[in-house]
Amino acid sequence: MSGTQFSIGSDCTLVVIGPSGQIDLTYVTGFESRQLTAQVRVDRLDGVQMGAELPKGWEGSFDLERGTADVDNFIAGIEAAYYAHGAMPTSTVYQYIAEVDGSVSTFQYSDVVFRLANAGSWRGDAPVRQRLEFFASFRTRV
């Protein structure tokens, strides 16, 4: 349950289920997602404007501090599967949000594909920051 009257980052828990099972993301420091749409606009002859936003999936990213090789191994496995079989295996992401009223909202991102946008910079005593980006065909409330 959230300790405030509004949502904060620690109210969110994320679980990634890859083609071979759950992926340990170790230290997630940020998550964002956004809906993609195709805009449709109609300019009627009578001057009335009409519009629609057609759903075109979801995209987003995970910011991570590297704690294990799990993310690197996950991406390497997807890449290997592509080169071996010509298919891109998909994953599922679950987002659990502790709401201020004590309830929990659960969202499922389906048919998810990933890319390791940043595998990390290795420098002295600095943490290795990674960025995992994704595209999902659907986001549904569970």
Secondary structure, DSSP 4 states (H G I P E B T S, - for coil): --SSSS--GGGEEEEEEETTEEE---EEEEEEEEEEEEEEEEE-TTS-EEEEEEEEEEEEEEEEE--SSHHHHHHHHHHHHHHHHS----EEEEEEEE-TTS-EEEEEEEEEEEEEEE-----TTS--EEEEEEEESEEEE-
